Amino acid sequence: MKHVIQELEERRARARLGGGAARIEGQHKKGKLTARERIELLLDPGSFEEFGMYVEHRNYEFGSDNTRIPGDGVVTGWGTINGRMAYVFAKDFTVFGGSTSEAHAEKICKLQDMALQNQAPIIGLYDAGGARIQEGVASLAGFGEIFKRNVIASGVIPQISVIMGPCAGGDVYSPALTDFVFMVQGTSYMFITGPDVTRTVTHEDVTPETLGGAKVHTTKSSVADGAYENDIICLEEIRRLYDFLPLNNRDKPPHIPTEDVYDRVEMSLDTLVPETPNKPYDMRELVLKVADEGEFFEIGAEFAKNIITGFGRIEGNTVGFVANQPLVLAGVLDADASRKAARFVRFCDCFNIPIVTFVDVPGFLPGTAQEHGGIIKHGAKLLYAYTEATVPKVTIITRKAYGGAYLVMASKHLRGDVTYAWPWAEIAVMGAKGAVEIIFRKDAGDPEALAARTKEYEDKFLNPFIAASRGWVDEVIRPHNTRKRVAGALRMLRNKDVPAVWKKHGNEPL
């Protein structure tokens, strides 16, 4: 039997070598790890269980039968991340450029089926050149089967895509269907058609980086939620993100014990908001000072910077933070910020993650660019997401909450559970100056009369107490007690249950 064992080890060694030593060296020269090296870094040491190691393609066209490599360009299996189950596949660029064949796709589909049946997240590591052209429609059919499973698993298990090299053609749509997409700076690209085809069809002279590099997709297209310096840092951050997420939509996010007491007082928050109403401040400081131990995993940090989204913890439990950012465009809502926040809110609602919203918003951004760009429909996406969400929702108005933007940002009117306001919060249709100029047009030429009217408007509306008298603000709180108040509200809402109205699904303003 020794020769059988020896043959097994030889087959395993051959499969683990992928495209061979020369191609592995080429991968390293580009600053990239191999598929197996990436899996080793992503998962807990020694936890990876591989399947499909010996799968080979079945194509005979265009000389394909002369080259068969075990694994067929993708490594699949499962393991753990900090002790919690995860399914993972990694495309192997050293084998046929990581291109998708029928057999390659079947391996990924099998993994997707296992992840769904066993209710655990799936992580895809991409480094591939799209469809295997030699297989024609069989390759396209493989993509279709993967996409179908992405859609079926959506909202059931978290799906994470990590782009660590080229990702082109049909390969881009599977990541686009997943919950989060991350990239590696300088070595990863995403595009439907590459630079050569683009140059031929549109006569644009572009490079892979300018067409679909990490900067493009994190700052302009919002296809990617973040980008990291290299493979190692990227995978470390995915492990950190994983610790915030539940395994599935029936599971609760993991509880991480903390020594950070729930009633920690942050006196610096009493002076966070400047006395000058139009002076900006960094809302991220509030997020960090409320979250356990100042830990925050931001999503989409480089896109629509006028709104902040990401995960933190309070009393050891995951929460999703959404916050207007006064440092950028005064925290105004525009089309991009609305889309970004809506997507994040919907993810949190899918996976039982409470949402904490910090509000300082002067309204929606005016102008033809926004109107022609569909801000009405994009703003409605955020309105829809907050209203539909049944997870606990706690809202804190720190300064301005004007007009429709007040309503959209998790207000009571959109089924917000608990709303707090800081003492100087302004909740109104608009600022005093603009309101007075509209209401008292007849006094336009009388500065003294306008000043008196402005003071009257400020006294009546630019404080949180009118809204509080109507029950739309539950309590006016001291800023330094914000963490304690939020923690208490979340604790109270822990067993929240909203009866569902039967429907197949809503018709979200996509």
N, C-alpha and C positions, 0 to 999 in steps of 0.2 A: 504493500500500500504506500510505501514511501514515495514511489514515483508519482502517484496520484497527488499526494500532498505537495510535492515539488512542483508539479504542473500547475496546481492551484495557485501557489505563491508566484509562479512565473506569470500567470495570467493576470493576477492582481497587480503585480509590478508593472506589467505592460500597460494595463488600463490606467494606473496612477500616473504614468509618464505622459499621458495625453498625446500631444503632437510630437513629443520627443524633446531631448535635451536642448537642441539648437533653438527650437521655437520657445521653449521655456526661458532660455537665456535672452532671446529677443524681447519677450514680455518684460523681463526684469530691466532690460536696457531702456525700455520706455517708461520706467518708473512705476510699473504695474505689477501686482502680485498675480499668481495663477489662481484658477478657480478653487483649487483645493486649499491653497494657502489662505484664501479669503474665508472659506468656510471654517478653517481652523481658528482664525482670529475672531470670527463672529460668534461661534458657539463655545460653550464651556469645554475645557480641555478633555479629550477622550470621550465626549458624549455623542459624536456624530456616528449615525448608523446609515450607511449608504445602501441604496438599491439601484438596480439597473446598470451596474458597472460594466456588464458584458454586452449590453444592447448595441447592435450595429444597424446601419441603414440597410434598406432592402432594394436600393435602386441599382439599375444596370445601365442606365443611359449615359452617354457622353463619357464613357470610360470610368464611371463611378465604381464599377465592380472591381476595379484594380486597387482601390483604396478603401479599406474598411478599418476603422479604429474603434476599439471598445469604448463604450460610453457615448459615442456619436456626438460629442461636442457639448454635453451638458452633464453636470454632476448633480444628483438628486438624493435627498434623504432627510433625516430628521435628527434632532438633538435637543439640547437645552440651552437657554440663556439665563444665567443666574438661577438655574434649577427649574425653569419653566419651559414647557414643551414649545418647540418651534419647528416648522417645516421649512426647508430651504432648497433652492436650486441655484446653481451657478453656471452660467454659460462659459465654456472653455474656448477662448479665442485661439488657442494653439491647435485645435482640432477643427478643420474646415472653417476657420474664422468664426467659430461659434454659431454658424448659420443653422437655421431651423429646417430640419427634414421631417418627414412623416414620423419616423421612429423617435427622433429628438422631441417632437411635440408630444408624442404619446407618453414619454417619460414625465414631462411637465404636467400633463393632464392627470396622470396617475397620482402625482404628488398633490395636485389641487383637490382631487377627489378624497384622498386620505385626510387632508387638512380639514376639509368641510365635514366629513363624516366623524372625525375625532375632535372637532371643535377647537382647533388651535390655529394661530396665525401662520401665514406663509410669507416668506421673504425671498424675493428674486434678485439675484446679482447678475447684471447684464454687462456683457462684453462681447458683442456679436455684430455680424454684418447683415442681418436680415434673413430673407428666405434663401434656401439653397436652390439656386436657379435650375440646377440639373434635374430637380424633381418636379418642376412645374406646378400643376394644380394641387398635387399631393401636399406640397409644402404650404400652400395657401389654406388648404383644408385644415392642416395642423394648427395654423394661426387661429382660424375660426373656432376650433374646439377650445383653445386656450381662452380666447376672448369670452366665449359663452360661460365658461366656468368663473372667470373674473366677475361677470355680472351676477351670476347666481350666488356667489360668495359675498358680494357686496352687502355690508350691513350685518353680516353673520359672523365673519371672522375678520380681524384686521389684516390688510394686505399691504406690504411695503415693498417698493421697488428701489433698487440702488444701481445707478448707472455708473459703471466703472471702466468704461471704454466706449467704443462706438455702439450706437443703438439706432438702427436705421430701418426704413421701410415698415413692413408689418410688425416688426419687433416693438415699435414705439407705442402701439395702441394698448398693449397689455399694461405697461406701466401707467398709461393715462387713465386706465380704468381702476387702478388701485388707490388706496387711501393716501399714501404718501410716496413722493418721489424725491430721492436725493442723488446728488452727482458729486464727482471728484473734479476739482479744478485742474484744467490743463490737459487732462487725459480722457475725459468723457464728452460725448457728443450725442445729441438726439436730433434727428430730422427724418422726414418722410422721404424726401429725395435729396441726395447728396450734392456737393458742390459742382460736380461735373455735369449732372443732368440740369441743375439749376442754371449753370452757365450756358448750356445749349438752348434751353427753352426760354429763359428770361433775359439772357445776355448779362446777368449780374455776375461780377467777378468776386466770388466769396470763398472764404476758407472754412473748414469745418468749425473752427472756433466762432467766427462771426455769424455763421449760419445757425449753429445749434449748440454752442458751447455752454458751460455751466453759468457764465455770466448772463448770457442771453435768456436762459430759461429761469433764472432766479430773479432777474430784475425786470424783464420785459414781458415774457409770455406767461409767466407764473406756472409753467408746466412742472417745474421743480420747486420743492419746498425748502431746499437748502443745499449748499455745496461746501465741501471740505477740502483741505489742503492736499491730502493724499489718501491712499487706500486705508492705511492703518487708522488714522484719525476718524475717517468716515465710518468704519466698522465699529470703532469704540463708541461713537455717537449713536449709532443704531442700537447698540446694546443699552445705552442710557435711555433712549426713547422707549425701548421695549419694556422697561421697568415701570413706565407710566400706564401701560395699556392692559386691558383685560384680555383673556384668551379668546373670548367670544362674546356674543351679545346677551348671553344669559349669565355671564360671569361678572363679578365685580372687579374693578381694577385692584391690583395688589396693594396691600397696606404695608407701608414701610415705617417701622417704628422710628420715632424721633424724640429727641430731648428738648426740642423747641416748643415751649409751653404755648398753649392756645391763646392765652390772655397776655402775651408779650406786648408791652406798651412801646410804641415808636414815637417819641416826642417830636422827632424831626418832621413828622408828617404834618404837624400843626403849622409849619412854615413852608410846606412844599409848594402850595399855590401862591404865586406872587400877589401882592396887593394891587398892582396894576392889572386891570382886567384883560388886556390884550398881550401881556407878557407871557411867553411860553415857559414850560417846565417839562421835565422828563417824566412821563407817566410810567416808564419802565422802573423807575425808582420805587414807585408805589407797589408795583407787582412784586418786585424783589423783597420788599420789606414786609409784605403780607404773607408771602409763601414760606413754607417751612425751610429754615436754614438758607434762605435766599436762593434756592435752586429753581431754575426756570429753563425749560426746553422750548425755545421759540420756533414757531412754524412760519415759514415765509418771511423771514426777517428782512430780506432785501427787496421785497415787492410790496407796493402800497404801504409805505412806511408810516402813513398817517393813521394806521390802525395796527395794534399789536395782538398777535394770537399765539397761544402756546400752552404748555402743560406745566403745572407746579403741583404742590401738595399742601394741604392744610390738615393738621392733626394726623399726618401720615397717609391721607387719602388723596388720590389724584383729583385735581380739578382742572377745568379748562378756563384759561383767562382770555378775555377779549377786552381791549382797552383802546380808546381813542388816544392818539399821540399828539399833544399840542405842539411838540417841536417841529412837526411836519404839516404844512398847510393848515396850521392852527387846529389840527385834529378833525378837520372837515371830512364828511363822507363823500367819496366820489365813487365812480363805477367800479374801479379796481378794488378799493377798500371794501365795498359792499360784497363783491364776489368772494374775496378772500375770507372775510369773516363768516359769510353764510356757509361756505364749504366747511369751515372749522366747526361751527355750531352744529351742523348736521352730523359730522363725525362724532362729536361728543354725545349727541342724542342717541345715535346708533348704539353706542357702547357704554351707556350708563355712567357717563362722566358729568358730574355737576358743572355748571357754568357760572363763573363769577365775572361780572361785567363792570368795568370802570368807565364812567361817562364824563367826557368833557368835549361836547360837540356843538359848534356854532351853526350847524345845518348841513345841507347838501351843497356841493360845489356847483355854482352857477356857470353858465356859458354855453356857447353853441357846441363846443367840442364835447362837453358832457351830454348835452341833450341829444346831439346827433349820434353819440356813442351809446345811447340807450340807457342812460342813468335811471330812467323811470323803471325799466324792467330789472336792471341790476340792483337798484335799491330795494325793489320788491322781493328779490331773492333773500335778502337779509331779514326783511319783515316776515316772510314766509317761514324761514328757518327758525327764528326765535318763537314764532307762534306755534309751530308744529312741535317744537321740542317739549318733551314731557319730563325731562330730568330736572332736578332742583336748579332754580335760577335765582341768583342773588345779584342785585344791582346796586352800585354805589355811585351817586352823582357827585363829582368832586368840584365842579365849577359851572360850566354852561351846559344846558340841555334845551336847545332851541328847536322849535318847529317840528317838522316831520321826523327829523333826526332824533329828537327826544323820544318819540313814539317807537321808532325802529330799534333803538338800543335797549332792548329787553325791558321795556316799561311794563307797568302793571297791566296796561291795556292789551299787551301781547302775552298775557299769562305769566308775567314775571311773578315769582313767589314772594320775595322780600325786597323792598327797595329802601335804601338808606340815602341820606343826603348830608353832605357837609354843611356847616352853618351858612356859608356864603354861596351856596348853590343857587343858580339862576335858572328857573324853569318857566319858559315863556315861548310865545310864538316867534319872537325875535328880540334882538337887543333894543334897549330903550330908545336910542337915538333914531334908529330906523323906524321903530313903531310910532314914535311921536311925529315924525315927519310925514307919515302916512295919515295918522288919525287927525292931526291938527294942521292940515295944509294951510288953512286960513291964517295961521300964526307964523307962516314961513318967514315973513319979513320982520318979525319981532323977536330978537334973541332972548330977551328977558322972559317973554311968555313961553318960548320953547324950552328954556332952562327950567322954568317952573313945572311945565308939563312933563318934562323928562324926569324931574325929581319925583313927581307924583306917580309916574309909571314904574320907576325903580322901587318905590316904597310898596307899591301894590303887587308887583309881579316878580321882581328880580330878587327873590328869596325863596326858600323852600317851604314856607309855612302855608301859602295858599294851597299848594299841592298836598301838603300834609293835612290840611283841614278837610280836604276832599277824600282823604284816605289813599291817595296815589303815591305818597311817601309814607312809609311806616314809622320812621323815626329820623330825627335830625341828630347826628352823632358827632362827637369830637373825632377829628382825624386820627389822633394817636390811638384810639380804641378800635380802629377799623378791623384789624386782624381778629380781635376778640369777638366783634359783632358778626363778622362773616363766618367764623368758626361756629358760633352759636347757632346761626341761621342754618348752616349746612347740617349741623347735628340734628336740629329740629326737623329738617326735611328728609332725613335719611330714609324713611319708609314711605316717602311720597308715592302715591299710586293714582294715576289719572285714567279714568274709564275711557276706553277707546270707542269712538263712533265708527261703525262698520263702513268701510269703503275699500275698494281694491287698492287704490293709492290716489293721492292728490295729483293735481296737474300743476306742478311747480313752474313758475315763470323762468324757464331755462334760457 
